[in-house]
Amino acid sequence: MTAPRLAPEGLDLLRSAGARAIFLSDAEDVAEVEAIMSREPVDAVISRTVELSARAINACPTLKVISKHGVGVGNIDVHAATARAIPVYTTPGANAASVAELTIALMLAATRKVGWMDRELRAGRWSRAQDGLELRGLNLGLVGFGQVGRRVARIATALEMSVHVFDPAAQRESERFEGVVFHSSLDSMIPISHVLSLHVPLNQATRNLIDRQRIRLLPSGAVVVNTARGEVLDEVALIEALKDGQLHAAGLDTMVSEPLPAGHELSSLGNVVLTPHVGGSTSAALSAMALGAVRNVLGWLDGAPPPSESCVNPSVLSLISPQASIG
């Protein structure tokens, strides 16, 4: 278990199956993960945020299955797992409501400068932001239209925003979403997006997807919200645009370096709202992800594999059979 704890619902399910759960003492210690994997006969890993490296995967000959506690697998060396025919599962949808709600919270806090006013009041200054933005009537550009993006779209529509989407995988479904404008290219959507919100996984195609050129395509005074992965966004270019006034504000739950280093420039900007990668960290979402991840690994080990749609490397499924083996 690449974390110090698991929601009780998931832990109870593991224990009822007779599984022994091994937890990290430090949620960010890659070396501890590798050490445990090299000395323990681990059958399955439930992966949180710390890196699950090729070294860790290859150090454990008994490893049979990995499940992400969430959906983003950027911290897992999927290539190394695939090379060993180890399926890597996710828990899609388990934290969608939680992430969508934080997206809207960051959007509101950034447009109305809630964080800055809070800090001013605590410092004894009655500073009132006079340049807050109303979301009503603004164009929301969603990069990615999976379960989180769709929830954000519904809330934004209720706030009387105009919702625009770029997601090639969702184009064929566009007729299902009344009032949502689908764009055939990202560069056609960005220039009209007063608020740009990111909802894509991290992979080779999405790394630095919102680069300096695309940030400069945004309308003057735009807002950027990122609850996806920090590496999807060119952080240096974002900071430049926030400092020179091209962007009104940003709301970030994810950063390139996590935890955010002390003294990082993002933390010094008054027009940035930061949260420490907690989009899926409500009690309801943590419970759902824990249950989903446990069911994934127990299902595989018990010979009742999860749906292939939840597997990020489905090519391995045809090479192996689930094994009933819990150690």
N, C-alpha and C positions, 0 to 999 in steps of 0.2 A: 504494500500500500504506500504509494509515494506521497504521503502526507502524515501528519501526526494523529489524525483522527478521521472518522467516517461517521456520517449521520447514523443515529441509533437504529433506524429502520433497516439500513443496509447491513450494519454490523450484526444485528439479530438474525438476519437471513443467512449470513455467512456461518454464524455459529450453529444455527439449526441444521445446516448441511454438514456440520462436523469439520469445517475448515479452520485452519489456524491463520489468524491475521497478523502480519508483521508490519508495524508502523515505523515511519521515520521519526527521529527525535527532532530533526530540523527540516522544515518544509522546503528549504532552498538548497539543501546539501547534495550536490550531484555525486560527490565521492561516497557518501553514505549509501546512496542507491546502489552504486556499483559494488560496494563492499558486501552489502546484503545479498545481492544477486550472485556474487561469486561464492558465498559460503552456505547459502540456504537452498534447499530443494524446492524452489518456488515453481508452482504450476501456473499461476496467473498473476498478472499485475493489474491493479486498478490505478491508473495514472492521473495525477492532478496537474500541477503546473510545473514542477521541477523537471529538468531534462531527463528523459529516459534514453540514454545514449546507446550507440551500437556496442560500445564496450560492455555496458551493463547487460544488454540483451544477449550478447555472445558469451558472456561469463556464466550464463545459467543454462546448462544443458537440459534441465527438466521443464523449461518454460514452454507452455503450450498455447497461451492466449493472452491478449492484452485488451483491456477496455479503458477508453478515456472516460473520465468523470466529467462529461461535457461533450463538446463537439470539435473543438480545435485541436488538431494533432501536431501542431508545429513543434511541440516539445518532445515528440516521440520520433525516434529514427525508424520511420516506417519502412524505409529501404532495407535496413538490417533485419527487421521482422519478416519482411517478405522473402528475403534471401533464405531464411530459415523456415519458410512456410508457416509462419505464426500469424493468424488473423488478428487484425486490430479493429476493434469495434468502437462505436461511439454511442452516445445517448441522445439522439436528435429530439428536439422538442422539450426535453425535460426542464430546461431553464429558459425557454423562449419568452415566457411572460415576464420573468424577472429581468432579463436583459432588455426587453422592449420597454419596460417601465423605467429602468434606469436611463435608457436612451432619451426618453421624453423628459425625465428629470434634469439631465445634463443640458438638454436643449433649452429648457425654460430657465435654468440657472445661468446659462451662458448668455442668452439673449437679454435677460433682465439684470445681469451683473450681481446676482444674489451673493456669490462668494465674496466679492469685493466689498459690498455694503456690510456684510456680516463682519468682515475683518475691521472695517472702519469703525463700526459701532463698538466693537470690543476694545478698540484702542481709544475710545472716548471721543470720537469725532462723529458729528451728525452729518455725514456725507450722503447725499441723495443722488443716485445716478439719474441724470436727466435724458440720457440717450438710449434707454432701453428699447428693445424691439418687440412689437407684437407679432406673434406667430400667425395670427389670423391674416389671411390674404397672401402669405408668403409661399413661394415654391419650395417644396421639400424634395430634394434629390436623393433617392435611395440607391446605393450601390450594393446590389444583392437583394434578392426578394425571396428568401427562404422563410422559415417559420417566424424568425424574429422580425425581419423586414415587413412581413405581412401584418404582424401585430402593430408595429409602429405606424404603418400606413392607415390602419383603422382608427387609431387614436388621433393621428394627425388630421384625418378627414373630419373627425368630430371637432377638432380645434379650428376648422375652416381653412386649413392649408390646402394648397393644390399639390397633389402627390405625383411625382415623376419617378420612373424606375429605369435602371439599366441592369439587366440580368439576362444574358442570352438564353440561359436554361429555362427561363420563365416566359419567354416570348410567345411560345405556342399556347400558353394559358391566358394570354392577355385579355381575351374576351370574357373571362370569368370575373374580372375585377373592374366593376363599373366605376367610372370616375378617375381611374388611374391611367396616366399617360406613360406608355412604354416607349423607350428610345432604342433605336437600332445601334447606336454607338454611345460610348461614354462621353466623348468629346462634344456630342450634340446636347447632352443633358447638363453638363457642368456649367456652361455659361448662363443658364437660366435658374440655377439652384441657389436661392438665397440661404438655404440651409442644406448642407451636404452631410449625409449620415451613412456610415460604412458598416456593411453587414456581410462581409465575405470571409471565407477561410483564408489562412495564409498558405500559399503555395508558390511555385515558380511564376505563375501567371499573375498573381496578385501582389507579390512583394514590390513595394514602392509604386504600387498602381497609381496612387495619387501623388505624383511627383511635382517638382517645382513648376514645370510647364502647366500642369493641370490646376495647380493651386492658383496660378496667375490667371487662369481662364475664369475663375469664379467672379461673380459680380462684386463690385466694391462694397464693403460692409457685410460680406457673407459670414456665415458661422459654420464651422466644421465640428462634427461630433463623431467620435470613434469609440465604439464598444466592441469592435472586432478584434484585430491584432495590431499592435503598435507598428509592426514592420510594413503594414499595408500603406502607411503614410510617410512621406518624406518629412521627418521631424525638423530637420534643419531649415528646410524651405518654409514649413509651417511657422516656425518661430520668427523667421524674417518677415513673413506676411502679417503676423500679429503685431510685431514691433513697428512696422512702417505704416500701419493703419489700413492696409488693404482688406484685412479681415477684422470684423467687429469682435469676434471672440471664438473660443474653441472649448469644447467639453470632451475630456479624454478619460476613459476608464482604462485604456491600455497604452503602454509606451514601448519604445524600442528596448530600453533597459529597465528590467523589473527585478527587484524593487528599484524605484527611481532613486538614482544616486543623490546624496546630500549636496545641496548647492546647485542642482541642475537648473538650467536656464528656464525651463518651463515653470518651475515652482516660484520664480521671481516675477512672472508676468501677471499683472492684475486682471487681464482679460482672458485668463484661462481658468477653467474649473477642472480640478483633478480628483479622481477617485482611484483607489489602489486595486484595480482589476477585480471588482466585486459585482460585476453585472449579474452573475448567476448565484450570488451569495445571499439569497433570502433563505429562510428556514424551509420554505416549501420547495424551492428549487434544489437545495442541497439534499433534501430527502429524496426527491424524485431522481436526481442524478445518481445518488448512492444506490437506490433500488435498481435503477436501470443498469448501472455498471455491474452490480453483483449478479443480476439475472443474466447479463451477457456472459460473464465468465463461468458461472455455474451451469448455464445452459450448454455452453460448449463442452465443458468437462463431463457433463452428464449425458452427452449424446443428443441433446435437443438444441441445436445451434440457433442463435437469434436470426432474424431476417437478414438476408444478404445485403439489403439496402443500408443496413447499419454498419457494414464493414467497409473500411476505406481501402483495403487491398483485396478485393473479392477474387482476384485471380488465384489466390492460394486455396480458396475453398474447394476447388475442383481437384486439388492435389492431395488433400488429406481428408481424413474422417474425424469427426469429434471423438474425443477419448474420455471415457468415464474414469477419471483419475484425480482424486483430490487428496493431496498430501498434507 
